Amino acid sequence: MNKQKLKRRGFMFVLSSPSGAGKTTLSRMLLESDKNIVMSISATTRQKRPDEIEGKDYFFVSKERFDQMAENDEFLENAKVFDNSYGTPRKMVDDALDLGSDVLFDIDWQGTKQLAKKRRDDLVSVFILPPSMKELENRLKNRAQDSEEVIKKRMAKANDEISHWDSYDYVVINSDLEDSLKKISAILQSERQKRIRQQGLAEFVKMLLKKS
């Protein structure tokens, strides 16, 4: 059997963490260092910001259109955050997986739970922990993006988010960004070699045995 006929099915790669633990930075670093992974693009009902690009940052849709998509089961996962809805369109992800690309998700434990319920075999999940709660608080303060009140709310929410760590496949403690990236990249490489993702492998083995 020609090696070209051996294809790999992609998988959904979830990175979750409390705010400030490094998920967004690590996602950006991963996308820059690995050309076989693409970012999942969500649909949202919130208003487009001036610097955002349709189809790159989000798919901006009306509330009516979003509700229709949800009713038609067009989302792999969706949630309401404050007054806005967010969801991952199923078709775009499936097309990427079929082409052998992995799809990166920046979602919380609730969205991850929805993905696991619908597509467990296609899911690999990683939870990123801070080295300590004090360090997490320091990172939030050093970002200088939030008020003290907002930081307190983020820290309170972090306790709830971290409590779901054991529902993930892997856990990485982010003490150092470069070291954490190496660990996440190693997880990616290992998962790509799993037997269940190698399409045409059974036929390849049968041909090997036939020629022996």
N, C-alpha and C positions, 0 to 999 in steps of 0.2 A: 504493500500500500504506500502510495506517495505521501511524504510527510506533509505536503500542502493540505491534504485532506483532514489532517488532525487539527481541529479548531478548539479554542477555549471559549467557554461561555463566561461572560463577565459576572460580577456580583455587586451587590449593594454594600458599600463600605461606610458604616456610620461612625462618626466621631461625636461623642457627647461629653459635656463637662459643665460644671457650674461656671458662671460668668467670671472671667479673670484667671481661669486655670490654664489658658493657652490654646484652646480649641481653634479659634479663628486664625491665629498666627500659624499653627501647625498645619491647618488645612491649606493655607496659602503656600507654605513651604513645600507641602506634598505635591500640590498641583504644579509648582514650578520645577520640581525635581523628577517627577514621574509623568511621562507623556501618555501612559496607558490608562490614566484615570481622568474622568471629567466630573465637573461639578453638577449636581442636581439643581435644576432651576424650578422654583416654586411658582405657582399661580397665587395671586393675592388680590384682595379687594381694596387694599389701601391705595391712597393716591401716590402717583409716581413723583419722586423727588427730581429736582432739576438735573442732578448729575447721574441719574440712573438711565439705563438703556433697556428698552423693551426687548425681551428675549434673551438678554444677557444677565441682568440682575434678577428680574422677575418677569412673569407674564401678568400684566395688569388687566384684570377683568372686572366686570360689574358684579354686584352682589347677586343679581338674578342669574347671570351666567355661571357664577361659582356654584350656586345652589343646584343649578341644572346639572353641572358636571358631577357634583357629589351624588345626586340622585341617580345618575347613570353609571355610578361606580367607576368614574374615570380617574379617581385619586387612589394612590397606594396608601397615603396617609394624609390626614388633614386635621386642622385644629383652629380654634378661635382664640386670638390673642387680643385682649381688650375688645375693641369694636371692629377689628379686622380679621378676616379669615385667610388662612394659608393652606396650601395643599400641593402635593407632588403629583403631577400628571403621570399616569401609568404608561402611556404610549411612548413618550420620550425615553423613559428609563428602559423599557423593554427593548426598544430599537437599539439602544447602546449595548445592552447585555448580549443581544443576539449577534452583534458585531464583534464581541470579545472585549469591549471596553468595560472597565469598572466605574461605578458611579458613586461619587462621594456625597454623603448626606451630612449636613450640619443641623441636627435636630435633637430634641430632648428625649427623655426616657419614654414619654407617652407616645411620641411619634415612632420611636424604635419598637415599642410594644405592638403598635399597629402593623408595622412592616413584618415583624416576627410572626404575627398571627396569619398574615396573608401569604408570605413568601419566605418561610424560614430557611429553605435550602439555598436561597439566593442572597442571604444576609450574613454579613460579618460585622460585628459591633465591637467598638472599643470605647471604654470610658476613661477619661483623662482626669486624674486626681491631682490636686496641688500637694506639695510636700508637707504643708501644714495649713491650718486655718488662719494663722497669723500671717503667713506668707501670702495667702489668697487676699486677705484684707489689704496688705501692703501694696499688692499689684493693682487692686482696684483704686487705691488712693493715688498711686503713682501715675495712673492713666490720666488723672485730672479731668475726667469726663463727667463725673457725677458728684452731686452734693453729698454731704454726710448722711442725709436722710435716705437718699437713694442707695448709698453703699450699705447702710444698715438693712435695707430691704433685700438687697442682693445677697448679703451674708445669710439672712434668714432663709431665703429661698435655696441657697447653696446646701444647707443642711438637709432639706427635703430631697434635692437632686442627688446628693451623694449617697443617700440611703438606698438608692436603686442600683448601686454599683454592681451587685451580684447577679443582676439579670443580663449582664453583658458577657460576650465571649472572652474579651481580653480587658485588662486594666493596665494603664501606663501611668506611673507617677512622674509628673512633669517637673523635675528639679532643674533640668537643663534642656533647652530647646533642641539643640543639635543631637543630643543623646536620645531624646524622646522621638525625634524624627527618624533616627536609625531604627529604633524599636518598632515604630509604626510601619516603616518600609519593609522590615523583616517579616512582619505579620502579613503584609500584602503579598510578598514574594512566596511565602509558604502557602497561603490560601490559594494562590493561582495554580499551584501544582497539585491540588487535591484531585483525586480520581474523578469525583462527580462532576468536575468542571471540564474535563477533557472529552470533547465530543469526537466520536469516531474511534475512541481508544479500544473498545471491545472488538471492533472489526479489524483493527490493526493487529491486535494480539492473535486473533483467529488466523490471520494470514501468516503471521510469524510461525505459529504452530504447524500450519499446513505445509510450510516449506522446510520444517525441521525433519 
